[in-house]
Structures are given as C-alpha cells and as structure tokens.
Amino acid sequence: MFRLSALLISILLTVSACTEVPTGIYEGTTQSGTISNFSSGGIRLRHLDSLNALRVERGLQPLALSAQLNAAADTHARDMAAQQRAWNFGSDRTSPQERADRAGFVGIVRGENVAETFKSELFVLQTWLDDPASRASILDPQATHLGYGWYQESNGKVWWVEVLAEATPVLMAELQ
C-alpha cells in the first residue's frame, strides 16, 4: 500500500512539474487567453519596473509595491466589473483613499487609474501614459508606493486598477 501511494505521489509530482505558468507578457484575451494563466507577481513586477524606469528617467524616486494597495486595487477591479463601469468610486461610493485605508495602507492616495479592455497589460499602461491626468498621477513626485490589480470576466474583458500613494511613516509610539 505504501509503495502504491509513493508511486502515485511520485507520478503526480512529475506531471505537475511539467505544467508551466507563462512568464511572458499578457497580450490580451485573443493572444494570451486567460490572465489567470500568468503569474500575478510577474505582471505586477513588470508594471512596477516600467513605471520606475519612467520615473527614474525623469529624476523621480522609484515606487515600491504595496501588498495593501494591491489588495485595494484587486477589490476595486472586481467591484468595477460588477458595476460594469470603469470609474474611481466603489459600488458603496467609497473613494480610492477609503479603499486603501480599509486594506491597511497608511498614507495618502495620490491617484488611481482604471481601465477596461480585452487588450494587453502594455496597452493599458500606454493608454494611461497618453492621458494627461493618468500620466500626472504616475509621475507624481510625492508618490512612493504602487498597487496594481485586475479582474477578468469570463468573456475575457479585464478590469485594471492602478493605485499610486504616498506612505506615511508609522512611528513606533503609534503602534503601542
């Protein structure tokens, strides 16, 4: 019995090692299929690297990825899909700041960019860079942190959210 279990586990591990998570760029529904097939960490880091290259080129400080802002962005992306509307207010009328606070981020939201598309992650970034208000939030010199999230509907449409914020230093006395 032990040998059979060991054999089955060995086969399972071998087969699971053969499955691969795409590490390339998400090119949209038509070319890449479902975004869940891609590493969310890879997508976020690629986006962060792109923003930081733009910011450093202009003499601005690089951004740090924030787990709390990622959570706020993911939640808002899902909410926008439920509302079928790409905008900055939650279905409960929450603002980007309120969502960041709820997610545990300590600081000030400097900007939030949203989009809905069937196209790639790079297309979304270019769209935001082409829009003066979105570009201004990406290049805000006060921004220190980034949250990036998305939600894909079964039809392939992806709802994207980018949150840029300025972290407030937390003093040890405030934690006690």
C-alpha positions as CSV (number, residue, x, y, z in Angstrom):
1,M,0.0,0.0,0.0
2,F,2.8,2.4,0.9
3,R,4.6,1.7,-2.4
4,L,1.4,2.4,-4.4
5,S,0.9,5.7,-2.5
6,A,4.5,6.6,-3.0
7,L,4.3,5.8,-6.7
8,L,1.1,7.8,-7.2
9,I,2.7,10.8,-5.4
10,S,5.8,10.5,-7.5
11,I,3.7,10.5,-10.7
12,L,1.6,13.4,-9.5
13,L,4.7,15.4,-8.7
14,T,6.3,14.6,-12.1
15,V,3.2,15.6,-14.0
16,S,2.7,18.8,-12.0
17,A,6.3,19.8,-12.7
18,C,5.5,19.6,-16.4
19,T,2.8,22.2,-16.2
20,E,4.2,25.7,-16.8
21,V,2.9,29.1,-15.8
22,P,3.6,31.5,-18.7
23,T,6.2,34.1,-17.7
24,G,5.8,36.3,-20.7
25,I,3.7,39.4,-21.2
26,Y,0.0,39.1,-21.1
27,E,-1.0,40.1,-24.6
28,G,-4.8,40.2,-24.1
29,T,-7.5,37.7,-24.4
30,T,-7.1,36.9,-28.1
31,Q,-3.4,36.1,-28.0
32,S,-2.9,35.0,-24.4
33,G,-6.2,33.7,-23.2
34,T,-7.0,33.9,-19.5
35,I,-4.9,36.2,-17.4
36,S,-5.1,33.7,-14.5
37,N,-2.7,31.5,-16.6
38,F,0.0,34.1,-15.9
39,S,1.9,34.9,-12.7
40,S,0.3,37.8,-10.9
41,G,3.6,38.6,-9.3
42,G,5.3,38.7,-12.7
43,I,2.6,41.1,-14.1
44,R,2.9,43.4,-11.1
45,L,6.7,43.4,-11.1
46,R,6.8,44.1,-14.8
47,H,4.4,47.0,-14.3
48,L,6.4,48.4,-11.4
49,D,9.6,48.1,-13.4
50,S,8.1,50.0,-16.3
51,L,6.8,52.8,-14.1
52,N,10.1,53.0,-12.2
53,A,12.1,53.3,-15.5
54,L,9.9,56.2,-16.5
55,R,10.1,57.9,-13.1
56,V,13.9,57.5,-12.7
57,E,14.4,58.8,-16.2
58,R,12.7,62.0,-15.0
59,G,14.6,62.2,-11.8
60,L,11.8,60.9,-9.6
61,Q,12.1,58.3,-6.8
62,P,11.1,54.7,-7.7
63,L,7.9,53.3,-6.3
64,A,7.7,50.3,-4.0
65,L,5.0,47.7,-4.5
66,S,2.4,47.6,-1.6
67,A,0.5,44.4,-0.7
68,Q,-2.2,46.6,0.9
69,L,-2.6,48.7,-2.3
70,N,-2.6,45.6,-4.4
71,A,-5.5,44.2,-2.3
72,A,-7.4,47.5,-2.7
73,A,-6.8,47.5,-6.5
74,D,-7.9,43.9,-6.8
75,T,-11.0,44.5,-4.8
76,H,-11.9,47.6,-6.8
77,A,-11.3,45.8,-10.1
78,R,-13.8,43.1,-9.1
79,D,-16.3,45.8,-8.0
80,M,-15.9,47.7,-11.3
81,A,-16.7,44.5,-13.2
82,A,-19.8,44.0,-11.0
83,Q,-20.9,47.6,-11.8
84,Q,-19.8,47.3,-15.4
85,R,-18.3,50.7,-15.1
86,A,-14.6,51.8,-15.0
87,W,-14.6,54.6,-12.6
88,N,-13.0,55.6,-9.3
89,F,-15.9,55.0,-6.9
90,G,-16.9,51.8,-5.4
91,S,-20.4,50.4,-5.5
92,D,-20.7,51.5,-1.9
93,R,-19.5,55.0,-3.0
94,T,-16.0,54.5,-1.4
95,S,-13.1,56.6,-2.7
96,P,-9.7,55.3,-3.6
97,Q,-8.5,56.6,-0.2
98,E,-11.2,54.8,1.7
99,R,-10.4,51.5,0.0
100,A,-6.7,51.9,0.7
101,D,-7.4,52.7,4.4
102,R,-9.6,49.6,4.6
103,A,-6.9,47.5,3.1
104,G,-4.5,48.7,5.8
105,F,-2.4,51.1,3.9
106,V,-1.1,54.0,6.0
107,G,-0.7,57.1,3.8
108,I,-2.4,59.3,1.2
109,V,-3.6,58.1,-2.2
110,R,-2.2,60.4,-4.8
111,G,-4.0,58.9,-7.8
112,E,-5.9,55.9,-9.2
113,N,-6.1,54.9,-12.8
114,V,-8.7,52.5,-14.1
115,A,-9.4,50.8,-17.4
116,E,-11.5,48.1,-19.0
117,T,-10.2,46.3,-22.1
118,F,-9.7,43.0,-23.9
119,K,-6.1,44.1,-24.7
120,S,-2.7,43.6,-23.1
121,E,-1.1,44.9,-19.9
122,L,1.2,47.1,-22.0
123,F,-1.8,48.6,-23.9
124,V,-3.3,49.6,-20.6
125,L,-0.1,51.3,-19.5
126,Q,0.3,53.1,-22.8
127,T,-3.3,54.3,-22.5
128,W,-2.7,55.7,-19.1
129,L,0.5,57.4,-20.2
130,D,-1.3,59.0,-23.1
131,D,-3.9,60.5,-20.8
132,P,-2.6,63.7,-19.1
133,A,-4.4,63.1,-15.8
134,S,-3.3,59.5,-15.5
135,R,0.2,60.4,-16.6
136,A,0.4,63.0,-13.9
137,S,-0.5,60.5,-11.2
138,I,2.1,58.0,-12.5
139,L,4.7,60.8,-12.4
140,D,3.6,62.4,-9.2
141,P,6.8,63.2,-7.3
142,Q,5.1,62.6,-3.9
143,A,4.1,59.0,-4.8
144,T,6.1,56.3,-3.0
145,H,4.0,53.2,-3.4
146,L,2.1,51.3,-6.1
147,G,-0.8,48.9,-6.0
148,Y,-1.8,47.1,-9.2
149,G,-4.8,44.8,-9.7
150,W,-7.2,43.4,-12.2
151,Y,-10.2,41.2,-12.6
152,Q,-11.0,39.2,-15.7
153,E,-14.6,38.4,-16.7
154,S,-15.5,35.0,-18.3
155,N,-15.8,36.8,-21.7
156,G,-12.2,37.9,-21.4
157,K,-12.6,41.6,-20.5
158,V,-10.1,42.7,-18.0
159,W,-10.7,45.5,-15.4
160,W,-7.4,47.1,-14.4
161,V,-6.7,49.3,-11.4
162,E,-3.5,51.2,-10.6
163,V,-3.2,53.0,-7.2
164,L,-0.4,55.4,-6.5
165,A,0.1,56.6,-3.0
166,E,2.4,58.3,-0.5
167,A,3.2,56.3,2.6
168,T,3.1,58.0,5.9
169,P,5.9,56.8,8.3
170,V,4.5,54.9,11.2
171,L,6.2,55.8,14.5
172,M,6.8,53.0,17.0
173,A,5.0,55.0,19.7
174,E,1.8,54.9,17.5
175,L,2.0,51.1,17.4
176,Q,1.9,50.8,21.2
